[in-house]
Amino acid sequence: AGSKKLTRLPRRSAVVAFSTDAVYGIAELIRRQRGGAAVVMGSLSPRTRNAQVALYQSGEVDFLVATDAIGMGLNMDVDHVAFAGLRKFDGVRTRWLHPQEVGQIAGRAGRYTRDGTFGVTGDCDEMDEDLVESVVNHQFEPIIAAEWRSARLDFGSLPLLLKSLGQGPGRAGLTLSNEVLDERTLRKLSQQDDVIARCKADRSALLRLWDVCQTPDFRKTTDDDHQRMVRTLFDDLTTGKKRLPEDWINSQFKALDRTDGEIDSLAARLSGVRTLSYIANRPDWLANPAHWQGVTRQLEDRISDTLHEKLMARFIDRRTSVLMRQLGEREVMLAGVSPDGAVTVEGHVVGHLAGVTFTPEKGASALEEKALRNAAVRAVGPEIARRLGALAAEPDDAFALNPDSAILWRGEIAGVVRPGLPLLSPRARLLGELGPAAVRERAERRLDAFLATEADRHLAPLRKLERALAGGELRGLPRGLAHRLLEAAGVLDKRPLDPELKALSQAERRTLKSLGVRIGAFSLYLPAMLRPEAIACARALSPGGWRGDVSRLAALPSPAPSARELAASGLRAVGGFTAPVEMLEKLDDLLRAEQRPGGVVLTDAALETLGWTAAQASAVLRALDYTPAIRPKANAPIIWKRRGAQRLDPKPVAARPDSPFAALARLTEPPPRRKKPRRRKPAAQKAAAS
């Protein structure tokens, strides 16, 4: 099948590597990209290995990462075998795999009448064509000789035993095997004088020496460490009671009787337990072998089970694996929504459904994100479609608009107000992405209709102004003023409008007043738009707008909000502050109440009424075109005069000539100013001019 990327391997694949680090690295990558893999290594206990194989066989995972242990005694449902390497360490050196070994491992692919495939993956070089052909056709070079070691050992003496182990086969087709662990251990211990003396004096000691030298090294330690342990066993079994002391095996057992730690420490501990289990199963090494056989088997099972769980936790994302398998097989998935909105698929939580919005669980990888989303579409799609249909048929009282511009449906957020639109033309954006397009469109139109109703209810003054403009009720100056007021959300600075306002006739003023427009001292505004419910609605229909305090004078933020944003909150920007429109009109009332020759005074009592400091008041008054009229004396109040404005005190009205007060008026009227006589030009200047 050639070379394939690890992330592109077909399902039901086995990846073969030849080191623990390589197996772990590949398994981690498959977990992130494909949901997970079972792990099989020779260092695992049979119980752990069988549990991992069962995960693969059951279909819970579709990938298996293994050492060459996969080629021995494992009959599995593998469709493809991928070699992550073609070199292995055989205990002596790192070498290339023999063609027969490649064939043995690749032969795990295929089952019964179904053919399998094999190839390479990762950084592994492509196989030679000759090697591929040999494996496919099962044609290998003939084996010239098989390794052999004599089973007829001579226990007459230690030298005779060593000699019999090195005896050749004496026939064609067989060759003496290389020294293995038990023989190396025997030759090492046979060099020690006390061992030689003990075996020479007692033939049973020689038999015991060979017996203990056959103890397997499950721990895979160095030869020296293993030989030291074997020497301890030999000493205890050939001296004294010729049994292993209870204290020794008890201390060894207690040191291993733990199930904490990570994979590597559990695997090392398990190897030690397997050594103890081997010792406990020797018939005459312990005084109470049955007891130790039981407790070591139980401990081995506990650690094996814990190691299996740790391997699953590290190399298998069970949720993603289940979802990917169900999606791939197009099976009907068991899905449900709990009362609190948790969505489960095949027993795994995949997200949360609130209203018509599904929020998937955060995946640890791109693959998991994809699996969760795909599972969600299939699992909650019908439920969301049902909810969208119900939303589209709901009355207005099923909805609410919160201060954050979110539209609630039965207490759950279903949409938000779209930004950048006029207050009287709000539009909704339905949240979520799932559901048929036509159903979503109907639901969004229903939210639009609700927003229009909210605008009609709470922004009635603006709506009334809009209809008057559309109906042609306003003409000339009133029409222009109303249009600007509508665009400004109901509040305008009066100063730029003074020329137009002065030019209004009494009838035009009455027309504006009938539409709820008030010409204040500092602002042209709609008082009804300053009510709390109108402000709340205007702010909610202005998503992303400024949300400052509307009840008092506050510092203007930076960057400053637009005049329209402030107007939606019933505010104006004045002197570096945001000021409520009604508070500015209250300021005018307080100033008029404290008139002085040459201007007005803002008393301490007035400041307390407004809740302002003297510095704030000074900044606001200057921004409203007031200036100090007279330099105040010490502790005297400042007299303010408005630039370019008429006196605040009313002009006296002339009395009618037939009124009894006419004579009194003449007494109080100032004398008429005398006109200055024109100067005549001298005669010389007249002559020069002519």
Buried (B, 14 or more C-beta within 10 A) or exposed (E): BEBBEBEEBEBBBBBBBBBBEBBBBBBBBBBBBBBBBBBBBEBBBEBBBBBBBEBBBEBBBBBBBBBBBBBEEBEBBBBBBBBBBBEBEEEEEEEEBEBBBBBBBBBBBBBEEEEBBBBBBBEBEEBEEEBBEBBEEEEEEEEEEEEBBBEEBBBEBBEEBBBBBEBEBEEEEBEBBEBEBBBBBBBBBBEEEEBBEBBEEEEEBBBBBBBBBBBEBBBEBEEEEBBEBBBEBBBBBBEEEEBBEEEEBEEBBEEBBBBEBEBEEBBBBBBBBBBBBBBBBBEEBBEEBEEBBEBBBEBBBBBBBBBBBBBBEBBBBBBBBBBBBBBEEEEEBEBEBEEEBBBBBBEBEBBBBBBBBBBBBEBEBEBBBBBBBBBBBBBBBEBBBEBBBBBBEBEEEBBBBEEEBBBBBEEBBBBBBBEEBBBBEBBBBBBBEBBEEEBBBBBBBBBBBBBBEBBEEBBBBBBBBBEBBEEEBBEEBBBEBBBBBBEBBBBBBBBEBEEBBEEBEEEBBEBBEEBBBBBBBBBBBBBBBBBEEBBBBBBBBBBEBBEBEBEBBBEBEEEEBBBBBBBBBBBBBBBEBBBBBBBBBBBBEBBEEBBEEEBBBBBEEBBEBBEBEEEBBBBBBBBBEBEBBBEEEEEEBBBBBBEEEEEBEEEEEEBEEEEEEEEEBEEEEEEEEEEEEEEEEEEEEEEEEE
